[in-house]
């Protein structure tokens, strides 16, 4: 355990210990662990109150965990590795579910027969491990293209059109063409996956082999490198995360930006944004042979495998993932993963972009490889992507190096054998 997490864990345990119920209250207590501060906390508290009213035999305790994904992941791993029965319900990042499922830390939801067909396929794929669903999609983030309506009449649908628009905008005085997340972290991988899909490539085959160094993958990375060498993307991007990209775009120094949905509302505040009312969003463009791709982000709800109250926990998960609760939560950002909500007229009142446009983007959502070693694979890929983009090695060499290291990890961890054994059981 890293030393700086011990005080946080001890404090949370103390909170749990001190949060006692009335001596005569024998109702089972289901503990929910996730984001519970500010506006998110207010919405969650309202929804939990309604749940308790509808289920008077169950009491719910909300336990806030760090919003930083890395810290929350480590906290959950510490608890579950110790086989702690609380928290009962866990808010998981969309790429954690296979890892937690393979470790035996979360329950398969198949026993409760959730209707997976109600959800966008990518959200189910991300939360499925060895043919079993282990978490319910709660809300989804998707990568999208922000474009300046004061510079263009319509967004580019192809990579060639994107480059042409960038050249026109820069000739007219806009300093940068497109900004994105290029620092060496998970955000860089999410950006690359959109170009990878746009050029027709993928990271992993269905049987678990790494094929990121395909000709399509090399063209995708070469395209990103060309954006940098041509000046269409500033070199500073190689140290940028989501917020640095947003600042550049909202200050009017870029014609396009790749980012998540959260930036729409923020950048439409005139006192803070020079592009308020002067931008829109669109699906990412595609190249011949590829498809427009939106990397899937967001959260899902899973049930602790060591809980003493699995049925009560499932009732809470099902309630929070029901249409009315999803609709209410959509005001906070992100989009609902239930397809039918995009035909519900109420959705237009809670998301800041036209519903038809939101649907056109989320339908392009692509899950990252659903494997328990995704985090390790991503870390290997980040290194070589960044080496190529910073000019240390050619894109082809970088992806060959990445694929070699990633395939070695797959073989060393016997992930494919684990999947086959799980499916056969």
N, C-alpha and C positions, 0 to 999 in steps of 0.2 A: 504494500500500500504506500503510495506516495505521501510523504509527511504532511503536505499542506491540505490533504483531503481529510485527515483524521479529525480535526476540530469540527469540520462541517458535518461529517457523519455522526460524531458524538452528539452534536447539537440537535441534529434531526432525530436521533434516537431518544434524546431527552425530551424533545417536543412530543414525540409519540407517547413516551411513558407518562408525561404529565397530562396528556389530553385524555383524561378518564371520562367514562360515562357515569350516569347516575347509577348508584348501587343496584337499583331495581331494573335497570335497562339491560335486558338480555338479548337485544337485537344483534345480529352479526354486524360487524363493522368492516366495510370495504374501504381500503385506502387507495386513493388515486394519486399517482406521482407524475408530475409533469409541470408545464408552464402554468403558473397560477398567480401572477402578479399583474397589476395594472388592468388594462381593458380585458386582457385574456382571462385574468382571474375573476373579474366581475361577471363576464359571460358564463364562465364555468360555474361560479357560485349560484347564479340564477338557475342554470340547468340542473345542478345537483339538488337544489331546493325542490324543483318540480319533480325530479326523480324520487326523492324521499316522500313527497306527497302522494305519488302514484304507487310507491312501494313502501308502505309504512312499516314493514317488517325488516327493513334494511337501513342501516345508518352509514353515511359516507363521510370519510375524512379526507380532506384535500391536503396534499403534501407537496409544497413547492420544491422543485429541484432546479439546479442552475440552468439558465437558458443556453449557455455555451454548450454546444453539442458534445465536445470532447469531455468536458467535465461531467456532463450528465451520463454519458456512456460509461465513464470510469466508475461513477457512483453506482450505477445499476449493476455493473459487472462485479463490484465488490459485494454488494448485497446478495446477488443471485449465486455467486460462486460460494457464498457462505450458507446457501440454501435457506435464506431468510424468508419467512412466509409473508412479510409485508415489505413493500406495498403490494396490494393485490392486483391493481391495474397499472400498467406502465405505458407512458407515452413514448413510443419508439420513433427515432428517425427512420425514414423509409428504407435506408440501406442496412439497418441493424437486424431486421427480422430473421433472415436466414442464419446469421451468426448465433442469435439467441435460441433459435429453434434447434439448430444442430447441437448446441451445448446442453439441450434438455432443460432450459431455463424458463421457457414459456409453453403454455398448453396449445395443442392443436385445437382449432375451433370447430373441427368437422363434427364433433359430437352434438353441436347445437344447430347444425345445418344452416349456416348463413347463406343467403342467396347472393352468390358472387356475381351473377349475371346483371345485377342492378348497378354494378360499378364499372368504371372504365377499365379495360383489360390490363393496362400497364400497372394500375394500382393493385390489382389482384396478383399479378405476376411478381411484383416487388415483395409481397408479403406471403408468398408461397414457397415452401421448402419441401422437396421430395414429394410433390403432389398433394400436400396438405396445407391448408390455410392456417397461419399462425397469428395473424393480426388483422384487425379491421381497418381499412383506410378511413382516416378521420378528416384530413384536408390535404389538398395537393398544391404544390408549387410547380411552376413550369417555366423553363427558359423561354424568353421572347425577345423580339426585336423592337426596340424603341426607335422611332424615326421622326424627323422634324417636318411637321406639316407646313411650316413657313418656308421650307427649302424644296420640298417635293410635293407632287400632286398625289402620288400613291407610293406604297412601299415596294421595294424590289422583291420579286418572286424567285429570282435566280441569282446565283453567285456572280455571273457576268453582269447582271443588272446592278447588283450591289456595288461592284467595283466601278462601273460607269457612273453611278450616282455619287460615289465618294469622290471621284475625280472632278466632277462638275462642282460639287460643293466646295472642295478645296480651292479650285480655280476662282470661285466667287468669294473666297476669303475666310471660310470656316477652317480653323487650324487643323482639326483632326477629322478623319473619316468615321472610324468606328472604335469605340472603347469597350473593354470587356475585363474579365477577371483572369489575370495572367500570372499572379504570384504562384509560388509552388505550394499549392494546397488543393483541397478537394474541389474548390471552385474552378480551378484550371481544368480539371478532368471533366466537370460538367459542361464547360464551354467546348472542349475538344470533342466530346461525344456528339454534340450537335453538328459540328462540321463533319465528323466521321459518318453520321447518318446521312448528312446532306450529300456526301460523295459515294454512298452505297456501302460503307464498311461497317464492321461491328467488332467488339472487343473479344467476345467468347462465343464458341459454337454451342449448340444445344447439349453436346456431350462433354463440355467443359474444357475444350482446347482453346488456347489463346491465339487469336488470329488478327490482332490489332495491326500487325505489320503487313497486311495485304496491300496490293497496289492502291486500293481505294483509301486505305488508312494513310498511306504515304502521301497521296495527293491532298488529303484533308490537312495534314500537318504542314505540308509545303505551302498550301494556300494561307494558313495562319501565319507562317513565317514571312510570306510575301507581303502580307498586310504590314508587318513590322518594317521590313527592309525598304518598302516603298514610302514609308512615312504615313501611310493611311492610318496606322495605329501607332501612338507614341510609345517609345521604348519604355517609358515609365510604367506602362501597363504590366510589365513583368514583375512589378512589386505591388500591384493593385488587387484589392478585394472588391466586394460589391459596392461599398460606400465611396471609395475613391472614384470608381467608374461613374457612380451617380453624380458626384460633385462635378466632374468634368462635363457631363452631359447637361446638367441643370444650369451650369454657368455659361452654356451656349458655345462651348469650345469643340463640340463634336456633332457630327451629323447623325450618327447612329450609336446605339448602345445595346449590348446584350446584357439583360439582367432579369431578375425575378419580378413577380407582380407587385411586390410591396412598394416599389418606387412610384407607381402611377399617382397615388393620392398625394404623396409627399411633394412631388415635383409640380403639382398643380396649385400650390400655395404661392400666390404672386410675390409676397414679400420675401420669400426665400428662393425663388426660382426664376431665372430669366427666360425659361421656356414654358412657363405656365400657360396653358391654353394653346401651345404651339407644337404639341407633339401627340403622337398616337402610338399604338403598339400593333404588332402583326406577327404572324408565324415567321420563324427563321427561314431564310431562302434555302433553295436546294440546287445542286448541280446535276447535270445529266447522269442518269443511272442511280441517283440517290433520292431520298425523300426529305421533305421538311421535317425537322426533328426538334422536339422540346424535351430536354432532360427532365425527368420526374424528380421532384423533391417533395417535402411535406412530412406528415406524421401519421402514425397508425397506433391503434390501441391494442395491447396484448395483455394476456392474463398470466401472472406469475405461476409457474409450475408447482410451487410449494405453498400456494394459498390454501387456507382452511375453508374458504368459501367460494369455490369455483362457480357454482350456479349463480350466486348473488353477484359475483364479479362480472359474469357474462351479461346479466340483466343490465348492469350499469354500462358496459361497453355497447350493448345493443341500443340502449336509450341515447347515449351520446352520439352514436353514429346514425340515428334515425333522421329522416328528412328535415323535420322542423328544427332540430338542434343544429344540423349542418347549415341550414339556411341562416340561422341566427349567427353562427360562428363566422360565416363568410364576410360579415361586416369588418372583421379584423384583418382581412387580407388572405390571400390564397383562394383556392376555388374548391367547391364541393366535388367529391369524387363520384357521387351518385349521378348517373346519366339523366334520369328523369327530371332532376331539378332544373336542367337547362330548358325544359318545356314549362316550367312553373313561372308564371308572370311575376311572382314575388322576388325572384332572383335579380330582376332588373333594378330593383330598389336598393340592393345591398352590395353590388359590385360596381366599381367605377368605370367599367368599359362595357360596350354593348354585349349582351348575352351571346348573340350569334358569333361575335368575334372571339369571346372567351371560349366558346365551344370549339371553334375552329383551331384554337391553339391547344387546348387540353386533349383534343382527339389525336394530336400528334405526339402526345407524351410517350416517352420511351424510358423504361426502367433500366437502371444500371444493373450489371450482372448480379443475379440473385444467388449469391454464394456466401458461405460463412467466412470466407477469407477475403471478402471484398475490400476491407480496409487495408489489408496488407498489399493486395494487388494494386489498389489505387496509389498507395505510397510509392511503389516501384514505378508505376506509370508516370506519376508526377515528376520524378527525377529526370526521366529521359525526355518528356515533353518540354520541360523547362530548359534542358541542355540544348535542344534543337531550336527552340524559339529565341534563345539568347545567342545563337550562332556558334556554340561550342562544337556541335557536330551536325552533320546533314540530317534532315528529317528521316531519310531511309535508314541510316545507321542507328539513329536514336530509337526508332520503332523496332528494328531487329533486336537491339540490346534489351529493350523493354520486354518484348515477347519472349526472349530467351529466359530472362530472369523470372517472368511471371509463370511461364510453363514449368520451370524448375520448382517454383513454389507449389504449384498445383500438384505436381508429382510427389513432392516431399511430404505434403500434408494429406495425400490420399483422399482428396475431396471427392473425386469421381467414384471411388470405391464406396465411400460413405453414402453418396446419393443412391447408388445401385442397391446397397444393402437396405437402405431405408425404404426404397420403393418396393423391394421384394418382401418386406416384412408385413 
